[in-house]
Amino acid sequence: MSEHKVLKSLESLLRDNFPQVKLVEFYYNIFESPYRSSFIGLGGEIPEVYSFDGKVAFIDMPSGIIITLEGTNDLVLKWIDGHKGFLKLVLKITVSEYLKDILDEFVSKIIEVRDIQEIYNEIIAYLSKVTWSTIGAITVYDEVSNILLGKGKGYKDVSLHGNVMLEGFFNIPLTPETAASRALELKDILIINDAKNEPRILKKFVDYYKVDRVMVVPLFVDERLFGMIYLGRYEGLPPYTQGEVRLLKSLIPYLTGVLKLLKYREDSEKRLKALLFVKDLAEDILSESTLLKIFDVSREYLKEIVKIENCAFYSFNPVGLTLLYNFGFSKGELAEIKENIYSSDTLTKGDEICSISLRNLNLGYKILCAVYFSIENRNFIAVLGSRTKEKVTDEDQELIKVLFSSVKVASKNLFLYEKSVEALDKIIEILSQLES
């Protein structure tokens, strides 16, 4: 980090006037300084000027300037007492310089990394170190499952945690009783300095990592929840203070900028993967020779890309519904679904692909919807159901439309082929009759 010029000027000023001044030090958080035991032992409110062990500290919590003396400190104390405003300004400027150094180092570290997972690792490792945390993890919010998913390997202080691995422990549901939910509600950093007695912190998390101090940092990109950062300190270490909060808040605007680019990159890769799958899907569908095989390929697509596991296809006309294909639904479920669909006012909209929700059915599905489409004046319904997926996103809707567009094209070609075969059979029959 760069040299703090204002602090150096203060040191020169003090040494010129007080020969007993030997050293002037700055600590962003006095509880993380080599002298923390002197401050922790105070209890209650920390005084603005505090003498201890041949030193004088000028403190604006949590930061402080610590002056080491050789000899008496009476004159120095008197000078400090008369120049508190000046010292407060020096401390404020030094804090700003420190935060700028932190920011510059953070940005330079991140821009050097290319691999997505490594970027997550670098972010959490750096944030853990500058906040003097012994563990840390970054999570990304998955709105479909309503879970905060752990990214990267997380950070751990090996000297305290040995070979304990963080991976897998940071998939956290965003439910009302969690600390993450509270941080989201506040839209602010949440500090918990007695985690072992805090019901909103997972007990397994506290017991496993021996942490008693926890910070939960919500991250927003374009005013939407992106994820949460979890930072923790080992039992017996000083509590988190507003100093760490200020430091993190100075980094968050830049951090969210990085995360926004990361999300765009991940979404682009995900979309590319989906489009490549769609290309393969279209080729597979167009190569199938029966409607049932087309439906089977479609069901595989829904399971792999949209994460919907159950699927049934019906044909329908004014007389009723006919089940053509089913995967996953029980007979009882199909009967109730069929009755609900047939009583619906919206059965078809010409050549459009449209869908309606069937969640009013009490079958225990988180997602249950019907997709209507027509092929060559024949009407079809696909019923899609999932017990695990929380909701169908806008992206899912687009992918479902792509799927059924492919189904329509393939089925139309299949029907035209069937008609051609029927016509050819008829011609052969007529020719045979003529020959006889």
C-alpha positions as CSV (number, residue, x, y, z in Angstrom):
1,M,0.0,0.0,0.0
2,S,1.1,3.6,-0.6
3,E,2.7,5.7,2.0
4,H,0.2,8.0,3.9
5,K,1.6,11.5,3.2
6,V,-0.5,13.4,5.6
7,L,0.4,10.9,8.4
8,K,4.1,11.3,7.6
9,S,3.7,15.1,7.8
10,L,2.1,14.7,11.2
11,E,5.0,12.5,12.4
12,S,7.5,15.1,11.2
13,L,5.6,17.9,13.0
14,L,5.4,16.0,16.2
15,R,9.1,15.0,16.1
16,D,10.2,18.5,15.5
17,N,8.3,19.8,18.5
18,F,8.6,16.8,20.8
19,P,11.9,14.8,20.8
20,Q,10.3,12.0,22.8
21,V,8.0,11.1,19.9
22,K,9.6,8.0,18.2
23,L,6.9,6.6,16.0
24,V,3.4,7.6,14.6
25,E,1.2,4.7,13.4
26,F,-2.2,4.5,11.8
27,Y,-4.6,1.6,12.1
28,Y,-7.9,1.5,10.3
29,N,-9.3,-0.8,13.0
30,I,-7.5,-0.4,16.4
31,F,-8.9,-3.8,17.4
32,E,-6.8,-5.4,14.7
33,S,-3.6,-3.6,15.7
34,P,-0.8,-5.2,17.8
35,Y,-2.2,-3.2,20.7
36,R,-5.7,-4.6,20.6
37,S,-5.5,-6.1,24.1
38,S,-5.1,-2.7,25.5
39,F,-8.4,-1.5,23.9
40,I,-10.4,-4.7,24.4
41,G,-9.6,-4.5,28.1
42,L,-11.1,-1.1,28.4
43,G,-14.8,-2.1,28.3
44,G,-17.5,0.4,27.6
45,E,-16.9,3.4,25.3
46,I,-13.4,3.9,24.0
47,P,-12.1,7.4,24.9
48,E,-11.0,9.8,22.2
49,V,-7.5,10.2,23.7
50,Y,-6.0,7.2,25.5
51,S,-2.6,6.7,27.1
52,F,-1.2,3.2,27.6
53,D,2.2,1.5,27.9
54,G,4.3,4.5,26.8
55,K,1.9,5.3,23.9
56,V,-0.8,7.9,23.2
57,A,-3.8,7.0,21.0
58,F,-6.1,9.5,19.2
59,I,-9.2,7.5,18.3
60,D,-12.2,8.1,16.1
61,M,-13.7,4.6,16.2
62,P,-12.7,2.2,14.9
63,S,-9.6,4.0,13.5
64,G,-6.8,5.5,15.4
65,I,-3.4,7.2,15.3
66,I,-1.0,5.7,17.9
67,I,2.1,7.7,19.0
68,T,5.0,5.9,20.6
69,L,6.9,8.0,23.1
70,E,10.2,7.7,24.9
71,G,9.8,9.4,28.3
72,T,7.0,11.6,29.6
73,N,3.9,12.2,27.6
74,D,2.4,15.2,29.4
75,L,3.4,17.8,26.8
76,V,2.2,15.6,24.0
77,L,-1.1,15.0,25.7
78,K,-1.6,18.7,26.2
79,W,-0.8,19.4,22.5
80,I,-3.2,16.7,21.4
81,D,-5.9,18.0,23.6
82,G,-5.6,21.5,22.0
83,H,-5.5,20.1,18.4
84,K,-8.3,17.5,18.4
85,G,-10.0,19.1,15.3
86,F,-6.7,19.0,13.4
87,L,-6.0,15.4,14.4
88,K,-9.5,14.3,13.5
89,L,-9.0,15.8,10.0
90,V,-5.6,14.0,9.7
91,L,-7.3,10.8,10.7
92,K,-10.1,11.3,8.2
93,I,-7.7,11.9,5.3
94,T,-5.6,8.9,6.3
95,V,-8.7,6.7,6.4
96,S,-9.7,7.9,2.9
97,E,-6.2,7.2,1.6
98,Y,-6.3,3.8,3.2
99,L,-9.6,3.0,1.6
100,K,-8.4,4.2,-1.8
101,D,-5.4,1.9,-1.5
102,I,-7.7,-1.0,-0.6
103,L,-9.9,-0.2,-3.6
104,D,-7.0,0.1,-6.0
105,E,-5.5,-3.2,-4.9
106,F,-8.9,-4.9,-5.1
107,V,-9.6,-3.7,-8.6
108,S,-6.1,-4.6,-9.8
109,K,-6.4,-8.1,-8.4
110,I,-9.8,-8.8,-10.0
111,I,-9.0,-7.5,-13.5
112,E,-6.1,-9.9,-13.7
113,V,-8.3,-12.9,-13.3
114,R,-10.0,-14.5,-16.2
115,D,-11.6,-17.7,-14.9
116,I,-15.1,-17.1,-13.5
117,Q,-14.7,-19.3,-10.4
118,E,-11.3,-17.9,-9.7
119,I,-12.8,-14.4,-9.7
120,Y,-15.2,-15.4,-7.0
121,N,-12.3,-17.0,-5.1
122,E,-10.2,-13.8,-5.4
123,I,-13.1,-11.6,-4.3
124,I,-13.9,-13.5,-1.1
125,A,-10.2,-14.1,-0.2
126,Y,-9.5,-10.4,-0.5
127,L,-12.6,-9.2,1.4
128,S,-11.8,-11.7,4.1
129,K,-8.3,-10.5,4.5
130,V,-9.1,-6.7,4.6
131,T,-11.8,-7.3,7.2
132,W,-9.6,-9.6,9.2
133,S,-12.1,-12.5,8.8
134,T,-11.1,-16.1,9.3
135,I,-13.7,-17.5,6.9
136,G,-15.7,-16.1,4.0
137,A,-17.9,-17.1,1.2
138,I,-19.8,-15.5,-1.6
139,T,-23.2,-16.7,-2.7
140,V,-25.3,-16.0,-5.8
141,Y,-29.1,-15.9,-5.5
142,D,-31.0,-18.4,-7.6
143,E,-34.6,-17.0,-7.8
144,V,-36.0,-20.2,-9.2
145,S,-35.0,-22.3,-6.2
146,N,-34.9,-19.3,-3.7
147,I,-31.5,-20.5,-2.6
148,L,-28.2,-18.6,-2.1
149,L,-25.7,-20.8,-4.0
150,G,-22.1,-20.9,-2.9
151,K,-19.6,-19.8,-5.6
152,G,-16.0,-20.7,-5.7
153,K,-14.1,-22.4,-2.9
154,G,-14.6,-19.8,-0.2
155,Y,-11.9,-18.5,2.1
156,K,-10.5,-19.9,5.3
157,D,-7.6,-19.0,7.5
158,V,-5.7,-22.3,7.4
159,S,-3.8,-21.5,10.6
160,L,-7.1,-21.6,12.5
161,H,-9.2,-24.1,10.4
162,G,-6.7,-26.5,9.1
163,N,-8.0,-28.6,6.2
164,V,-11.7,-27.7,6.8
165,M,-13.3,-27.2,3.4
166,L,-15.9,-24.5,2.8
167,E,-17.4,-25.9,-0.4
168,G,-20.9,-27.2,-0.1
169,F,-21.7,-25.5,3.2
170,F,-22.9,-22.2,1.6
171,N,-26.1,-23.3,-0.2
172,I,-28.5,-21.4,2.0
173,P,-32.2,-21.1,1.6
174,L,-33.4,-17.5,1.6
175,T,-36.2,-18.1,4.1
176,P,-37.7,-15.6,6.6
177,E,-35.8,-17.0,9.6
178,T,-32.3,-16.6,8.1
179,A,-29.9,-13.8,8.7
180,A,-29.7,-13.3,4.9
181,S,-33.4,-12.6,4.8
182,R,-32.9,-9.9,7.5
183,A,-30.0,-8.4,5.6
184,L,-32.2,-8.3,2.5
185,E,-35.0,-6.7,4.4
186,L,-32.7,-4.0,5.7
187,K,-30.8,-3.7,2.4
188,D,-27.8,-3.2,4.5
189,I,-24.9,-5.1,6.1
190,L,-25.9,-7.1,9.0
191,I,-23.5,-7.6,11.9
192,I,-24.0,-10.5,14.4
193,N,-21.3,-10.6,17.1
194,D,-22.9,-13.4,19.1
195,A,-23.5,-16.0,16.4
196,K,-23.7,-19.0,18.6
197,N,-26.8,-17.5,20.3
198,E,-28.3,-16.2,17.2
199,P,-31.1,-18.4,15.8
200,R,-30.9,-16.9,12.4
201,I,-27.4,-18.2,11.8
202,L,-27.2,-21.9,10.9
203,K,-26.0,-23.8,14.0
204,K,-24.1,-26.3,11.8
205,F,-22.2,-23.3,10.3
206,V,-21.3,-21.9,13.7
207,D,-20.3,-25.2,15.2
208,Y,-18.3,-26.4,12.2
209,Y,-16.2,-23.3,11.7
210,K,-16.1,-22.2,15.4
211,V,-17.1,-18.6,14.4
212,D,-18.9,-16.2,16.8
213,R,-18.7,-13.0,14.7
214,V,-20.6,-12.9,11.4
215,M,-21.2,-10.3,8.8
216,V,-23.8,-10.8,6.1
217,V,-23.4,-8.4,3.2
218,P,-26.3,-8.2,0.6
219,L,-25.3,-7.5,-3.0
220,F,-27.6,-5.9,-5.5
221,V,-27.1,-5.5,-9.3
222,D,-29.6,-3.3,-11.1
223,E,-31.6,-3.1,-7.8
224,R,-32.2,-6.8,-7.8
225,L,-30.6,-9.2,-5.3
226,F,-27.5,-10.7,-6.8
227,G,-26.3,-12.6,-3.7
228,M,-24.8,-12.4,-0.2
229,I,-21.3,-12.3,1.2
230,Y,-20.7,-14.1,4.5
231,L,-17.7,-13.2,6.6
232,G,-16.9,-14.8,10.0
233,R,-14.4,-14.5,12.8
234,Y,-13.1,-17.3,15.0
235,E,-14.3,-17.4,18.6
236,G,-12.4,-15.1,20.8
237,L,-11.5,-12.5,18.1
238,P,-12.7,-8.9,18.4
239,P,-16.3,-8.1,17.2
240,Y,-17.0,-6.6,13.9
241,T,-17.4,-2.8,14.0
242,Q,-18.7,0.0,11.8
243,G,-15.1,0.3,10.5
244,E,-15.5,-3.0,8.5
245,V,-18.9,-1.8,7.4
246,R,-17.5,1.4,6.1
247,L,-14.7,-0.4,4.3
248,L,-17.1,-2.9,2.7
249,K,-19.4,-0.1,1.6
250,S,-16.6,1.7,-0.1
251,L,-15.8,-1.5,-2.1
252,I,-19.4,-2.6,-2.9
253,P,-20.1,-0.2,-5.8
254,Y,-17.0,-1.6,-7.6
255,L,-17.7,-5.1,-6.5
256,T,-21.2,-5.0,-7.9
257,G,-19.8,-3.7,-11.1
258,V,-17.5,-6.7,-11.3
259,L,-20.4,-9.0,-10.4
260,K,-22.6,-7.5,-13.1
261,L,-20.1,-8.3,-15.7
262,L,-19.7,-11.8,-14.2
263,K,-23.5,-12.3,-14.3
264,Y,-23.6,-11.1,-17.9
265,R,-20.8,-13.5,-18.8
266,E,-22.4,-16.4,-17.0
267,D,-25.8,-15.7,-18.5
268,S,-24.2,-15.5,-22.0
269,E,-22.5,-18.8,-21.5
270,K,-25.7,-20.3,-20.2
271,R,-27.7,-18.9,-23.1
272,L,-25.1,-20.2,-25.6
273,K,-25.3,-23.6,-24.0
274,A,-29.1,-23.5,-24.2
275,L,-29.0,-22.4,-27.9
276,L,-26.6,-25.2,-28.8
277,F,-28.9,-27.6,-27.0
278,V,-31.9,-26.1,-29.0
279,K,-29.9,-26.6,-32.2
280,D,-29.3,-30.3,-31.3
281,L,-32.9,-30.6,-30.2
282,A,-34.3,-29.2,-33.5
283,E,-32.1,-31.7,-35.4
284,D,-33.2,-34.6,-33.2
285,I,-36.9,-33.6,-33.4
286,L,-36.8,-33.2,-37.2
287,S,-35.1,-36.6,-37.5
288,E,-37.8,-38.5,-35.6
289,S,-40.4,-40.5,-37.5
290,T,-43.3,-40.6,-35.0
291,L,-45.1,-38.1,-32.9
292,L,-44.4,-40.1,-29.7
293,K,-40.7,-39.9,-30.3
294,I,-40.9,-36.1,-30.9
295,F,-42.7,-35.8,-27.5
296,D,-40.0,-38.0,-25.9
297,V,-37.2,-35.8,-27.2
298,S,-39.2,-32.7,-26.0
299,R,-39.5,-34.1,-22.5
300,E,-35.7,-34.7,-22.3
301,Y,-35.2,-31.1,-23.3
302,L,-37.6,-29.8,-20.7
303,K,-35.8,-31.9,-18.0
304,E,-32.3,-30.8,-19.0
305,I,-32.7,-27.1,-19.8
306,V,-35.9,-25.9,-18.1
307,K,-35.6,-28.3,-15.1
308,I,-39.2,-29.5,-15.4
309,E,-39.4,-33.2,-14.7
310,N,-43.0,-34.3,-15.5
311,C,-44.6,-33.9,-18.9
312,A,-47.8,-35.2,-20.6
313,F,-49.2,-34.5,-24.1
314,Y,-52.9,-34.5,-25.1
315,S,-54.7,-34.0,-28.3
316,F,-58.1,-32.4,-28.0
317,N,-61.2,-31.5,-29.9
318,P,-64.8,-30.5,-29.0
319,V,-65.5,-34.1,-28.0
320,G,-62.7,-34.4,-25.4
321,L,-59.1,-35.0,-24.6
322,T,-56.9,-37.9,-25.6
323,L,-53.7,-38.7,-23.7
324,L,-50.9,-39.4,-26.2
325,Y,-47.8,-39.4,-23.9
326,N,-47.1,-39.3,-20.2
327,F,-43.9,-39.2,-18.1
328,G,-44.1,-38.7,-14.3
329,F,-47.8,-38.0,-13.6
330,S,-49.9,-40.6,-11.8
331,K,-53.3,-41.8,-13.1
332,G,-55.1,-39.8,-10.4
333,E,-53.1,-36.7,-11.2
334,L,-53.8,-37.1,-14.9
335,A,-57.6,-37.4,-14.2
336,E,-57.7,-34.2,-12.1
337,I,-55.5,-32.4,-14.6
338,K,-57.7,-33.5,-17.5
339,E,-60.9,-32.3,-15.8
340,N,-59.3,-29.0,-14.9
341,I,-58.0,-28.4,-18.4
342,Y,-61.2,-29.3,-20.2
343,S,-63.2,-26.9,-18.0
344,S,-60.8,-24.0,-18.9
345,D,-62.1,-21.2,-21.0
346,T,-58.8,-20.9,-22.9
347,L,-58.3,-24.0,-25.0
348,T,-56.6,-22.7,-28.2
349,K,-55.5,-19.5,-29.9
350,G,-55.0,-20.6,-33.4
351,D,-51.4,-21.0,-34.3
352,E,-50.1,-19.3,-31.2
353,I,-48.3,-21.1,-28.4
354,C,-49.8,-20.0,-25.1
355,S,-49.8,-21.3,-21.6
356,I,-52.0,-21.1,-18.5
357,S,-51.2,-21.9,-14.9
358,L,-52.9,-24.9,-13.2
359,R,-51.6,-24.2,-9.7
360,N,-55.1,-24.0,-8.4
361,L,-55.0,-27.8,-8.4
362,N,-53.9,-29.1,-5.0
363,L,-51.5,-31.8,-6.3
364,G,-48.3,-30.6,-4.5
365,Y,-46.6,-29.2,-7.6
366,K,-44.7,-26.0,-7.3
367,I,-45.1,-25.6,-11.1
368,L,-48.1,-26.9,-13.0
369,C,-49.0,-25.4,-16.3
370,A,-50.6,-26.3,-19.6
371,V,-49.1,-25.2,-23.0
372,Y,-51.5,-25.1,-25.9
373,F,-50.3,-25.4,-29.5
374,S,-51.8,-26.4,-32.8
375,I,-50.3,-28.3,-35.8
376,E,-52.1,-28.5,-39.2
377,N,-55.5,-27.8,-37.6
378,R,-54.9,-30.4,-34.9
379,N,-54.9,-29.1,-31.3
380,F,-52.5,-30.2,-28.6
381,I,-51.9,-29.6,-24.9
382,A,-48.6,-30.2,-23.1
383,V,-48.9,-30.3,-19.3
384,L,-45.7,-29.5,-17.5
385,G,-45.1,-30.2,-13.8
386,S,-42.3,-29.8,-11.2
387,R,-42.3,-30.4,-7.5
388,T,-38.8,-28.8,-7.0
389,K,-38.6,-25.8,-9.3
390,E,-40.0,-22.7,-7.7
391,K,-41.2,-20.8,-10.7
392,V,-40.9,-20.5,-14.5
393,T,-38.7,-17.5,-15.3
394,D,-39.0,-15.3,-18.4
395,E,-36.0,-17.1,-19.9
396,D,-37.7,-20.4,-19.3
397,Q,-40.8,-19.1,-21.1
398,E,-38.6,-18.2,-24.1
399,L,-37.0,-21.6,-24.1
400,I,-40.3,-23.4,-23.9
401,K,-41.6,-21.4,-26.9
402,V,-38.4,-22.4,-28.8
403,L,-39.1,-26.0,-27.9
404,F,-42.8,-26.0,-29.1
405,S,-41.9,-24.1,-32.2
406,S,-39.5,-26.9,-33.0
407,V,-42.2,-29.5,-32.2
408,K,-44.7,-27.7,-34.5
409,V,-42.3,-27.6,-37.4
410,A,-41.2,-31.3,-36.9
411,S,-44.8,-32.5,-36.4
412,K,-46.0,-30.5,-39.4
413,N,-43.4,-32.1,-41.6
414,L,-44.4,-35.5,-40.1
415,F,-48.1,-34.9,-40.9
416,L,-47.3,-33.8,-44.4
417,Y,-45.2,-36.9,-44.8
418,E,-48.1,-39.1,-43.6
419,K,-50.5,-37.3,-46.0
420,S,-48.0,-38.0,-48.8
421,V,-47.8,-41.6,-47.9
422,E,-51.6,-41.9,-47.7
423,A,-51.9,-40.2,-51.1
424,L,-49.2,-42.5,-52.6
425,D,-51.0,-45.6,-51.1
426,K,-54.2,-44.4,-52.7
427,I,-52.6,-44.0,-56.1
428,I,-51.0,-47.4,-55.8
429,E,-54.4,-48.9,-54.9
430,I,-56.1,-47.2,-57.9
431,L,-53.4,-48.3,-60.3
432,S,-53.7,-51.9,-59.0
433,Q,-57.4,-51.8,-59.6
434,L,-56.9,-50.5,-63.1
435,E,-54.4,-53.2,-63.9
436,S,-56.7,-55.9,-62.7
